Amino acid sequence: MTILGIGEDGADGLSVAARAALDAAERVMGARRHLALLPGLRCEAVEWPVPFAEGIPLLLAERGRRVVLLVSGDPFWFGAGTSVTRHLASDEWIAHPAPSSFGLAAARLGWALEETLCLGLHAAPLSRLRPHLAPGQRLLVLVRDGAAAADLARYLVETGFGRSMLHVLEALGGARERVRHIEAGVYGLQDVAHPVAVGVEVRGEGQVLPASSGRADAWFASDGQLTKQPVRALTLSALAPRPGELLWDIGAGSGSIGIEWLLAHPANRAVAIEADPARADRARTNAATLGADRLEVHTGRAPDLLPEGAPDAVFVGGGLSKALLEALWARLPAGARLVANAVTLESEALLAQWQCRVGGSLLRIELADAVPLGNRHGWKARYPVVQWSVVR
């Protein structure tokens, strides 16, 4: 089975090896647009269905035959490659990439790819951009079609970055190639044709999402059930997110801990558990707004509801109980980190008991805020928080 990347120049851009694969093919599968780029095929051509996932069983049914799958550009850079190869053994397929849309776009704009954020947003929300919107940043974004390019301009305006310069690049590498430049705030292009990439030079006065943990509370919609900024920063420090790890956020409230865990690295995963349905919905909304829509939110109460598998770290921000800690301790693999915050005397006592039983460290966090006191100011103490952190 051959996965063949094809550009808008069709057969003219194919390597010798790619041409040989086509000549030997018993069947070629691909989107209608891709098949149209190769009008002289000598074998049966099968149009790939929409949505893309429906074509996977059709392709797998061709195992053992010389089949070529046509995809755009580089199959393994925001392409279809891994969607297919995860179902195949390593000796069942070979890939011949073409120049990627990102490479072609950078070549047209003169941008250094290693300094440019590249995102594929064909099926992902535009809010994935939110953590990266800062004046001076350059982004290359693949979007679904011309309407999605207009949606991108509108999103930039809504987030306060309407002065961003958009470089709209259509059908790169082919006879239909076109490059146009327009500010997001005055975007009015009506005839943008697929396939389309957009280069974004971020400009404007929109709020920039900080890169450090402990973002301001105002970033999170909340009914008050929120791990506040300083405590959240200390909690994330104790959880110590590492690339690719999975967090369970129990008693998630507004979802702030899980969201910041996801923002720490694009490969991170997080599952939030929240008993209150309204808060669970709010956590989903916060995650989507801040570009962390990967947050998986379950509505229910732990320990009755615990996800499958084993996490790398667990945070208990609500619903702390002896039964929960017993269940977690039985489930956690060696090396997993557990962090729990307590405000009530009863919860503090429980954490102290567990610290004596299995170890770890206890931290008492006492904060005070300056508030008006007559015509002067004084300190108003917050409720102290006791934090227990331990490695299983």
LINJOLIN-V478199 format. One record per residue. N is the residue number from 0. PSI is psi in degrees with one decimal (NA if undefined). Layout:
n->(N,N)
psi->(PSI,PSI)
This chain:
n->(0,1,2,3,4,5,6,7,8,9,10,11,12,13,14,15,16,17,18,19,20,21,22,23,24,25,26,27,28,29,30,31,32,33,34,35,36,37,38,39,40,41,42,43,44,45,46,47,48,49,50,51,52,53,54,55,56,57,58,59,60,61,62,63,64,65,66,67,68,69,70,71,72,73,74,75,76,77,78,79,80,81,82,83,84,85,86,87,88,89,90,91,92,93,94,95,96,97,98,99,100,101,102,103,104,105,106,107,108,109,110,111,112,113,114,115,116,117,118,119,120,121,122,123,124,125,126,127,128,129,130,131,132,133,134,135,136,137,138,139,140,141,142,143,144,145,146,147,148,149,150,151,152,153,154,155,156,157,158,159,160,161,162,163,164,165,166,167,168,169,170,171,172,173,174,175,176,177,178,179,180,181,182,183,184,185,186,187,188,189,190,191,192,193,194,195,196,197,198,199,200,201,202,203,204,205,206,207,208,209,210,211,212,213,214,215,216,217,218,219,220,221,222,223,224,225,226,227,228,229,230,231,232,233,234,235,236,237,238,239,240,241,242,243,244,245,246,247,248,249,250,251,252,253,254,255,256,257,258,259,260,261,262,263,264,265,266,267,268,269,270,271,272,273,274,275,276,277,278,279,280,281,282,283,284,285,286,287,288,289,290,291,292,293,294,295,296,297,298,299,300,301,302,303,304,305,306,307,308,309,310,311,312,313,314,315,316,317,318,319,320,321,322,323,324,325,326,327,328,329,330,331,332,333,334,335,336,337,338,339,340,341,342,343,344,345,346,347,348,349,350,351,352,353,354,355,356,357,358,359,360,361,362,363,364,365,366,367,368,369,370,371,372,373,374,375,376,377,378,379,380,381,382,383,384,385,386,387,388,389,390,391)
psi->(132.1,129.1,112.8,114.8,134.5,138.5,-179.5,-11.8,3.1,-134.1,-26.2,-27.4,4.2,143.1,170.1,-43.2,-39.3,-41.0,-40.3,-39.1,-40.3,-41.1,-31.8,-4.0,142.4,-23.8,141.6,130.0,143.0,168.4,157.9,-39.6,-40.7,-43.2,-34.4,-21.8,-9.4,72.1,-17.5,29.7,141.7,-4.2,179.9,136.3,130.8,123.9,130.4,135.1,168.1,130.2,165.8,-38.8,-26.2,-15.9,-16.8,-49.2,-35.5,-40.6,-44.4,-27.3,-15.0,8.8,135.6,-11.3,162.3,94.7,137.8,126.7,123.0,130.1,169.4,132.1,-127.3,114.0,-18.9,21.4,94.3,34.9,-168.1,-1.6,-57.2,-25.4,-27.6,-48.8,-19.2,-17.1,-1.1,153.5,159.0,-23.9,9.2,-6.5,158.6,147.2,142.4,97.0,153.5,170.1,135.4,158.7,-35.5,-44.5,-42.5,-41.0,-44.5,-36.7,-33.5,-35.5,-14.1,30.5,143.9,117.5,-35.5,-13.0,7.9,131.7,128.4,126.8,139.2,113.8,32.9,-43.7,9.7,152.7,150.3,-20.6,-12.7,-21.9,-21.2,-43.9,-12.1,1.3,102.1,136.2,134.9,-14.2,147.8,132.2,142.9,120.8,125.3,127.5,166.2,-45.4,-170.7,-37.0,-37.0,-31.8,-40.2,-38.6,-38.3,-45.7,-41.8,-40.5,-41.1,-39.4,-45.9,-29.4,5.6,13.9,38.8,-15.9,-0.3,141.3,127.0,132.7,104.5,116.0,118.3,139.5,49.4,134.9,-2.7,-178.6,-23.7,6.9,137.9,139.0,124.7,155.0,129.7,146.5,141.7,-38.5,-19.0,19.3,129.8,17.7,128.5,-8.2,31.8,127.0,142.9,143.7,146.5,136.6,151.1,122.8,132.3,120.6,107.8,125.7,154.7,-176.2,19.5,160.1,134.5,125.6,118.9,153.0,-14.9,158.3,159.6,47.2,158.4,145.5,-28.7,-18.3,-17.3,120.1,138.4,153.4,16.6,-18.1,83.2,131.9,112.2,159.8,-55.9,-40.6,-36.3,-40.3,-43.4,-35.3,-44.2,-35.8,-40.8,-37.0,-30.4,63.9,137.2,153.0,131.2,3.9,161.5,130.8,139.9,121.8,102.2,129.4,54.0,-23.1,-116.6,-3.6,10.5,-38.0,-47.7,-38.8,-46.7,-32.4,-44.8,-36.7,-17.5,-29.5,138.1,-17.5,-4.7,153.2,152.2,139.4,125.5,140.1,123.1,127.7,-31.1,119.6,-38.3,-40.3,-37.8,-43.5,-39.2,-38.9,-41.0,-42.9,-44.6,-43.3,-44.3,-41.0,-36.2,13.8,19.6,42.7,-3.7,-10.2,124.5,114.4,124.2,134.3,116.9,-174.4,129.5,147.7,1.9,-35.9,106.1,140.2,164.5,162.4,-166.3,131.8,163.8,-24.6,151.1,135.8,130.3,106.9,-13.1,156.3,23.3,131.5,163.6,-41.8,-39.3,-46.6,-38.7,-44.9,-41.5,-44.2,-32.5,-26.5,-28.7,135.3,164.0,135.6,-11.2,145.0,137.6,127.0,130.2,136.4,139.2,143.4,-36.5,157.8,-38.3,-41.9,-37.6,-44.4,-40.6,-43.8,-38.0,-39.7,-44.1,-32.9,-38.7,-33.6,-45.3,-4.0,-155.6,-170.0,147.1,135.3,128.3,121.7,113.6,120.6,151.2,147.1,143.1,127.0,157.7,138.8,92.6,-129.1,14.7,-160.9,151.9,175.8,132.6,116.5,142.6,167.3,132.2,151.1,132.1,128.0,127.1,128.3,137.0,150.1,126.7,NA)
